[in-house]
Amino acid sequence: MSKQRDKLETPKRLGLGWGANLLAVAFVFLAILVPFLFWQQTWFGTALSNEELRKNLDPAAKPRKIQHALVQLSQRLTDSGPAAVSAWVPDVGKLAGHPTPEVRMTVAWLMGQNPTASEFRDRLTLLLQDADPLVRRNAALSLVAFGEASGREEVRGMLAGRRIAAPASGELLFQRSEGDSLRAGALVARIQVDDATHEEVRANVPGYVEELLAEEGTKVSAGQPLVSLAPEEDQVWEALRALYFIGEVSDLPLIQPFLSENPMLSDRVRQQAGFTISAIQGRAGLAKPGEVPPDIP
């Protein structure tokens, strides 16, 4: 795995380019997507028989069983290629409308691993409009495997910070400090509305607390910004890898800050930012493809 990851982090070695080469590397590109693509720290490694797959892919099955089946289909794709899962394509497509966001998230992830299934393209395009931001992000990343840049704005959003606002007025009780890493759904603060009622403030995307924008114990108003949330490493890295293929010159100002050292991000992010900038500049005729930009620190 480490050797494969080295290749992914160094696109120059693969001679990657937009167009024909994209589909050649799309499966590898999407085979080790970021951990937030499905519930973290969950074991879905137990092999399933065809009959168990059929039962678990039923939309009425428990969400965890459905996810188990989807991860097992991913393993079959890795081991034997698209032909090994072609019979399950219709079942996977139906799950794109499942009411559980984690299932839709995993469906979007799996679809990107099989760009030979053309019907997945339309499903992923619909998932770009999903109410859950992580589903949209997975759909955007997976569409890259189909040679599609329609999810570019969603990918750009993965590089941007965001503010979390108070859902109600009341006394602010923080549960986090600056620098804390957050998973999607993590509790950030509570708003004590009155003696008997409080509202929870949760992060809907992973990230880390960049700045607290209000003071502990003070009265806040509904809609008031409470926390500045910066994107966490895995989503930044995956977004940069996607923009390597679909990024445009207008994306460069968004990418440039990731060339600088950041104690919350590793060197692989800085390295990937450099490769991505080089690829975008190459497509625009501003640099040779694969050339490291001279302004990388």
Beta strands, then each sheet from edge to edge (+ up, - down):
strand 1: 162-165
strand 2: 170-174
strand 3: 181-182
strand 4: 187-192
strand 5: 198-202
strand 6: 207-212
strand 7: 219-220
strand 8: 225-230
sheet 1: 1+ 8- 6+ 3-
sheet 2: 5+ 4- 2+ 7-
end
